[in-house]
């Protein structure tokens, strides 16, 4: 159960204290609200729209119906379109798919990092060449 002060803050912010927050054990309850408040609702490097899309992708990937519902609604508040939601979920699924392939085949991480670095360097060179051709 959150402290009285935190309960008042949550009610002011959300209009109510969600019932599930009463299930948080002390001392995690006040701390958990702080994490949610600061990262999800607070100002940070990511916009509310970006945060919502990350949340949708992660929720879909872990298969959590609670998180999926919350983050889809969060995304709608941030004016994310249905097409953008579908693409976000598809990207999350693609990431999980390739993670499964990499882990299941025990791909060497150092080799993977080296190859990725080479690919990024190549793409940067291609981008610079294209920018130079436009000038």
C-alpha positions, 0 to 999 in steps of 0.5 A, a space after each residue: 500500500 502506498 503512503 498517504 502522501 503518495 496516494 494523494 499524488 497518484 489521485 491528483 495525477 491519475 484521478 484515482 489510485 489503481 487497485 493493483 497498486 495496493 498489491 505492491 509490498 512496502 517499501 516498493 510501493 512508493 518507489 514503484 510509483 516514483 519510477 512510473 511517474 518519472 519514467 512514464 509520465 515525466 519529462 525525459 529524453 523520449 517523447 510521450 509518443 516514443 515512450 508509448 511505442 516502446 511500451 507497446 513493443 515490449 508489452 507485445 513481446 513479453 505477452 502481457 495483456 495488462 501492459 499491452 492494454 495500458 501502453 496501447 491506450 497510452 499510445 492512443 493518448 499520444 495520437 499514435 495511429 493504428 498503422 503505427 501500432 501494428 508496425 511497432 508490434 511487428 518490429 517487436 515480433 521481428 526482434 524476438 524472432 531474430 533473437 530466438 534464431 541467434 540464441 538458439 543457434 548460439 551465434 558467437 556474440 563477439 563475431 556478431 558485434 564485429 559483423 554489425 560494426 562492419 555493416 554500420 560502417 558500410 551503411 554510413 559510407 553509403 549514406 555519405 556517398 549519397 549525400 555527396 552525390 546530392 550536392 
